[in-house]
Amino acid sequence: MEVPDFVRLLKQQNMDSEVWWDSSPSVYASFKNNMHSHYGDIIDSLSSHLCDSPLGITGATTNPRLVTQAILKTPQLWRRYIAQLPLGFSDNDKARQVYDQMIAEGARLLHPLWVSSQGRHGWLSAQIEGGENMGEDALVARGLKLASLAPNLMIKVPGSEQGYRAIEQLVAQGCSINNTFCFTVSQAATYLKAIHDGQLRAQVQGVNTEGARYVISFMIGRLGAQSEFAEQAVHRRLNLTGADRRWAEIAVYQAMQALLRRSQTSVRLLLCSVKIDTDAHGREHCWHLQRTGADTTLYTLTPQLFEFLIRRQQDGQPIKPASGWVQMPKRVLNRLTAIPYFNQAYFQGDLAPSDFASHAAFVTASLDARAGHERLLGFVKSSTGGANLSSLPPLSQFAKEHVS
């Protein structure tokens, strides 16, 4: 078995759908070894290398929290790296250098598939750290710097009003873009316009965008988890159940897919923050995987989700993607449309661009990304001094010898 049955069935249903690794590519090998120790023969043929085949895992996403987690798995190696950085670098400079090094190394691991698939697969999404608080010019400058690290990097730009202005500029310069922190159909529509306008500018400037790829990261499990959703329901004397929250997320997924089907711009929807639920009988299931997939969908799955898929397969109850459109009960939709929080996400135009960055789910995601960056900065600050520089290899050798 090369991959869990969910991936195989998804590919059988739609070869344009993909499954990505939701973590730094550098931690995949240790994940595979850990799974083998727990599940033995069932994963014996799970590839030891990420992105070996277009029939398996075909990309990866990172963010400040995931990059920091990967760095902290081998802290001594990274302390040695930090010790070699120029003495004049500030802690922020060092943190950015470490961040970029980990991003570049992840892209290197995916590059062979990117080459063999002629740019169709093998992309690594690299998030602009702190991007939710940046202006347009700063986002463009940082995005271009990240894009210069490797040819198979897709720049994750937040879905703020400033973010979409920056996306238009980055598209015009030929960058591949992942629109992150996107929770509403209004944001998705603004992204499509930014790509369209950016491509027109690229044509005028003689920039080739044919090799660029564009995706929307819908952090589906975060949408229904916000307290504001429940508070608005209570205010309207509605009992918002766990199923209602999941239906709301599926409904917005379907509305985004409908928008993409109507668009002339080639953009794919990538589901992240996928959640596992447990019913009253202790049985695990996953609406986000089992009620989506009829349309072309990209999924970015954490190591924990891959283990869930393997565990269900070992138990003889593999998780399967939806083979057709899943119809939401009308009574549920009627209840949800009485709640402004849902309407802002579901109906195009119900959330103004100036309000994108103040949406509750956007704010929560921003805080999570900021915490990841602050943790990285704290690690850098704690790693100064104490290294014997004469015994360390040159910086150019570090990635090849130590980060794999």
Secondary structure in CASP SS format (residue, H / E / C, confidence):
PFRMAT SS
TARGET T0000
AUTHOR 0000-0000-0000
METHOD secondary structure of the structure
MODEL  1
M C 1.00
E C 1.00
V C 1.00
P C 1.00
D H 1.00
F H 1.00
V H 1.00
R H 1.00
L H 1.00
L H 1.00
K H 1.00
Q H 1.00
Q H 1.00
N C 1.00
M C 1.00
D C 1.00
S C 1.00
E E 1.00
V E 1.00
W E 1.00
W E 1.00
D E 1.00
S C 1.00
S C 1.00
P H 1.00
S H 1.00
V H 1.00
Y H 1.00
A H 1.00
S H 1.00
F H 1.00
K H 1.00
N H 1.00
N H 1.00
M H 1.00
H H 1.00
S H 1.00
H H 1.00
Y H 1.00
G H 1.00
D H 1.00
I H 1.00
I H 1.00
D C 1.00
S C 1.00
L C 1.00
S C 1.00
S C 1.00
H C 1.00
L C 1.00
C C 1.00
D C 1.00
S C 1.00
P C 1.00
L C 1.00
G C 1.00
I E 1.00
T E 1.00
G E 1.00
A E 1.00
T E 1.00
T C 1.00
N C 1.00
P H 1.00
R H 1.00
L H 1.00
V H 1.00
T H 1.00
Q H 1.00
A H 1.00
I H 1.00
L H 1.00
K H 1.00
T C 1.00
P H 1.00
Q H 1.00
L H 1.00
W H 1.00
R H 1.00
R H 1.00
Y H 1.00
I H 1.00
A H 1.00
Q C 1.00
L C 1.00
P C 1.00
L C 1.00
G C 1.00
F C 1.00
S C 1.00
D H 1.00
N H 1.00
D H 1.00
K H 1.00
A H 1.00
R H 1.00
Q H 1.00
V H 1.00
Y H 1.00
D H 1.00
Q H 1.00
M H 1.00
I H 1.00
A H 1.00
E H 1.00
G H 1.00
A H 1.00
R H 1.00
L H 1.00
L H 1.00
H H 1.00
P H 1.00
L H 1.00
W H 1.00
V H 1.00
S H 1.00
S C 1.00
Q C 1.00
G C 1.00
R C 1.00
H C 1.00
G C 1.00
W E 1.00
L E 1.00
S E 1.00
A E 1.00
Q E 1.00
I C 1.00
E C 1.00
G C 1.00
G H 1.00
E H 1.00
N H 1.00
M C 1.00
G C 1.00
E H 1.00
D H 1.00
A H 1.00
L H 1.00
V H 1.00
A H 1.00
R H 1.00
G H 1.00
L H 1.00
K H 1.00
L H 1.00
A H 1.00
S C 1.00
L C 1.00
A C 1.00
P C 1.00
N C 1.00
L E 1.00
M E 1.00
I E 1.00
K E 1.00
V E 1.00
P E 1.00
G C 1.00
S C 1.00
E H 1.00
Q H 1.00
G H 1.00
Y H 1.00
R H 1.00
A H 1.00
I H 1.00
E H 1.00
Q H 1.00
L H 1.00
V H 1.00
A H 1.00
Q C 1.00
G C 1.00
C C 1.00
S E 1.00
I E 1.00
N E 1.00
N E 1.00
T E 1.00
F E 1.00
C E 1.00
F C 1.00
T C 1.00
V H 1.00
S H 1.00
Q H 1.00
A H 1.00
A H 1.00
T H 1.00
Y H 1.00
L H 1.00
K H 1.00
A H 1.00
I H 1.00
H H 1.00
D H 1.00
G H 1.00
Q H 1.00
L H 1.00
R H 1.00
A H 1.00
Q H 1.00
V H 1.00
Q H 1.00
G C 1.00
V C 1.00
N C 1.00
T C 1.00
E C 1.00
G C 1.00
A C 1.00
R C 1.00
Y E 1.00
V E 1.00
I E 1.00
S E 1.00
F E 1.00
M E 1.00
I H 1.00
G H 1.00
R H 1.00
L H 1.00
G C 1.00
A C 1.00
Q C 1.00
S H 1.00
E H 1.00
F H 1.00
A H 1.00
E H 1.00
Q H 1.00
A H 1.00
V H 1.00
H H 1.00
R C 1.00
R C 1.00
L C 1.00
N C 1.00
L C 1.00
T C 1.00
G H 1.00
A H 1.00
D H 1.00
R H 1.00
R H 1.00
W H 1.00
A H 1.00
E H 1.00
I H 1.00
A H 1.00
V H 1.00
Y H 1.00
Q H 1.00
A H 1.00
M H 1.00
Q H 1.00
A H 1.00
L H 1.00
L H 1.00
R H 1.00
R H 1.00
S C 1.00
Q C 1.00
T C 1.00
S C 1.00
V C 1.00
R E 1.00
L E 1.00
L E 1.00
L E 1.00
C E 1.00
S C 1.00
V C 1.00
K C 1.00
I C 1.00
D E 1.00
T E 1.00
D C 1.00
A C 1.00
H C 1.00
G C 1.00
R C 1.00
E E 1.00
H E 1.00
C C 1.00
W H 1.00
H H 1.00
L H 1.00
Q H 1.00
R C 1.00
T C 1.00
G C 1.00
A C 1.00
D C 1.00
T C 1.00
T E 1.00
L E 1.00
Y E 1.00
T E 1.00
L E 1.00
T C 1.00
P H 1.00
Q H 1.00
L H 1.00
F H 1.00
E H 1.00
F H 1.00
L H 1.00
I H 1.00
R H 1.00
R H 1.00
Q H 1.00
Q H 1.00
D C 1.00
G C 1.00
Q C 1.00
P C 1.00
I C 1.00
K C 1.00
P C 1.00
A C 1.00
S C 1.00
G C 1.00
W C 1.00
V C 1.00
Q C 1.00
M C 1.00
P C 1.00
K H 1.00
R H 1.00
V H 1.00
L H 1.00
N H 1.00
R H 1.00
L H 1.00
T C 1.00
A C 1.00
I C 1.00
P H 1.00
Y H 1.00
F H 1.00
N H 1.00
Q H 1.00
A H 1.00
Y H 1.00
F C 1.00
Q C 1.00
G C 1.00
D C 1.00
L C 1.00
A C 1.00
P H 1.00
S H 1.00
D H 1.00
F H 1.00
A H 1.00
S H 1.00
H C 1.00
A H 1.00
A H 1.00
F H 1.00
V H 1.00
T H 1.00
A H 1.00
S H 1.00
L H 1.00
D H 1.00
A H 1.00
R H 1.00
A H 1.00
G H 1.00
H H 1.00
E H 1.00
R H 1.00
L H 1.00
L H 1.00
G H 1.00
F H 1.00
V H 1.00
K H 1.00
S H 1.00
S C 1.00
T C 1.00
G C 1.00
G C 1.00
A C 1.00
N C 1.00
L H 1.00
S H 1.00
S H 1.00
L C 1.00
P C 1.00
P C 1.00
L H 1.00
S H 1.00
Q H 1.00
F H 1.00
A H 1.00
K H 1.00
E H 1.00
H H 1.00
V C 1.00
S C 1.00
END
